[in-house]
């Protein structure tokens, strides 16, 4: 029997030509379907498999083909975190577990369903995104 936290990944796979040939709504739909499929049965199966063959989640992205997304929407990041300096301007995850393609999502400072994204990118990856017109169109004013 397992006692403890179960932090699991939910892989979503797509070929480059699928991602580049479709709009971002298609990609978001693929991610959404993966999250919905990772319910109670899937979570319990991952724990059973892990108990049978213990292994640690790799904290790296050796070939640069993976984006890892993590977060916890249950923690009220902007409520109750006033240490006398006023409301936080932004929430970040800290320096641990950082590698190219690591992404974290947090409830946005504005509330009302907004989302703040923290993404760790190698300089080479960031340089490529900065010249990608479609990407910049989504992240710029």
C-alpha positions, 0 to 999 in steps of 0.5 A: 500500500502506498502512503504519500503524495503521488506527483505524476506526469500525464504524457501527451504526444504529437508529431512536429507536423501535427503541432505546426500544421494545426492551430493552438486550440488543437494542441490545447484540446490534446492536452485537455484530453490527456488530463481528463483521461488521467483519472482515478483508475489511471492514477492508481495504475501508475502507483501500482506500476511504480511499486512494482518497479521503483524509478524516479522522474528524470529532471532533465530534457536531454534531447530537447523534445519535451515540454514538462508542465507542472503546477498546483491550482489548489494553493491560493498563491495570491491570498494569504501571502502578504508578509507586510510588503503588499500583494505579490507581483508574481508567483514563481516556483523557485530554483529547483527542478529547472531544465529546458522545457520546464513549464509551471502554471499558476492562478493569475494575479488578476483572478477570474480564471487568469493564468500565470506561466513560468517557462524555463528555456535554454538560450538556444530555445528562447532565441528560436521562439523570439523569431517565431511570429506566430508564437510572438503574436500570442504572447505580445500585446 
